[in-house]
Amino acid sequence: MKRGHTINNDELSPLDRLTPRQLECLRLVRDGLSAKHVARELGISHRTVEFHLTAAIERLQAGNRLGAVMMLSELENSKAEVETARARQPGPFMLFSDHESNEVDLVEKAPEEGRQSHIPPVGGKVNDLTVAARLKAILTVASVSILVVAGLILTIAGAIHVLSNSS
């Protein structure tokens, strides 16, 4: 680069437009973390994570967070493919082997069964329960909630009764 030459954003690849922190936040969102979980993971505030994600969305000219995450995945995959292709080309001082066992192939990580890899799960882990197990869990939580609320109502009613009789 020439001295005094400023780099225009148009000259940079989309990944180079992002700061390391913006890349880190986007990668964690891609891995399924919410902004609050990203904040905990990085030891920064939730608002700071939102700021980094918003800036990354603007710099990538993506429409939203999902678009930015998808763009990041595509850019990183294509960058890895280019680097692998360059590594396979013999250089002036490199020995080139025709043996298949010496070549390193990039294998895309297979998405978990029943999950699309480009859409991060909300809240982290994927729910792998069956419909019947989900309904059972919902009914259990609802039953316990009803019992707790009924207990609170009876406790408050009893306290009011005791206080009204003592006066």
N, C-alpha and C positions, 0 to 999 in steps of 0.2 A: 504494500500500500504506500502511496506517495505521502510525503510529509505535508500536512496542511489540508489533506483531502478528507472531507467529512463523508461518512458513510450514510447514504440515503437508505431509508427503510425499504425502498423498492429493490435495492441491490442485495439485501439480505434474504436468506431463505426464511420461510415462516418460523422454523424452529429457532433460528438465531435472533429473531425479534423478541423472543421471550427471555425474561430474566431466569436465573436458576431457581428462584423461589416460585415463580409462576409455573415453571415446568414441574417442580416438585408437587405443587398443589394439584395441578391437572392430572398428574400421574396417579396420585392418591385417589382422586375422584374417579378416575378410570378404573381403579382397583375396587371401587364400590363403597368408598367412604363418603359420608356426608360432610358438609363443610364443618360442622361441629366436631366430628371425629378427626378430620384433617387438622383442625386447630389443636386438639388434644395431642395428636401424634407429633406435631411440629413444635408444640409448646408456645403457640402464639394465640392471639385472640380470634374469635369467630369473625369479627368485623375485618380483621387483617386478611384472613383467608378469602372472605368475600371480595375484598379489594383486589387481591392478587388474581382471583378467578375472573373478575370483571375486566381487569386490564388485559388478561390473556385472551379473553373472548374478543375484545376490541382489536388487539394486535393481530390476531389470526383472522379477523373479519368474519367471525362465525356468528350465527344468529342467536345462539344460546349456549348453555353449558354443555349439553349433549353434543351439539355440533362441534364445539371446541375439542371435546374429548375424542370424538370420532376422527377429527382432522389430525389431532396429535398421534393417534394410533396409526393412521394411514401414513403420515410423514415419517414416523419412526420406523415403520415396516419398510417403506421404500428406501430410506437411508441405510438400513441394515442390509437390504438386498444389493444396493450399489456397492457398499463396502465389501460384501462377500464376493461380488463379481470382480472387484478390483483385486482382492486378495488371491483369487484363483488365477489371475493373469500373471504369467511369468515376467519378472522384472529382469533388468540387464544382468544382475548378479544373483539371480534366484535359480535354483534347480526346480524343475517342474516335474512332478510325478504323475503318471497316468493311473496309478493305483487308486481305486475307488475308496479304499480304507483310509487313505491319507487326506481325503477331502472332507471338509466340514460343511454340512448342509444345515441351513436354518430351517427348523421345523416349527410351524406356527402352533402355539399351544392350543390344544383342542378345548373348546368350551365345555363346561360341565353339561351333562345330559339334561336336556329340557331348558337350557338357558342360552340366550343369544349373547355372544361375547361383546358386542358393541354397546350394549345397554347395561350400565352398572346397576347392581341391585340397590334399592333404597335401604339405608340403614345397615349395610354391610353384608351379612351372610344371606345366602339363598335359602328360602323356606322349602324343605324337601318333604314336608308332611303330606300324607294323603288327605283327601277331602274329609273322610270320616274322622281322622285324627285332628284336623283343624276344627271341625265342628265340636268335637269333644272338648278341646281346649277352650273354645269360645264359651261353651255352656258351663264349663267349670269356673272360668273367670266370672261369668255373669252370676252364677249361683253364690259364689263367695262374696261378690260385691253386694248382692241383695241381703245376705246374712249380716254383713258388716254394717250396712245402712240401717237395717232393722234393729240391730244391737245399739247403734248410736241413738236412734229415735227413742227406743225404750229407756236408755240411760238418761237422756235429756228429759223425757216425760216423767221418769221417776224422780229426778232431781227437782223438777218443778213441783211435783206433788209433795215432796218432803219439805221444800221451802215454803209452799203455800200453807201447809198444815202447822208449821212451827210459828207462823205469824199470829 
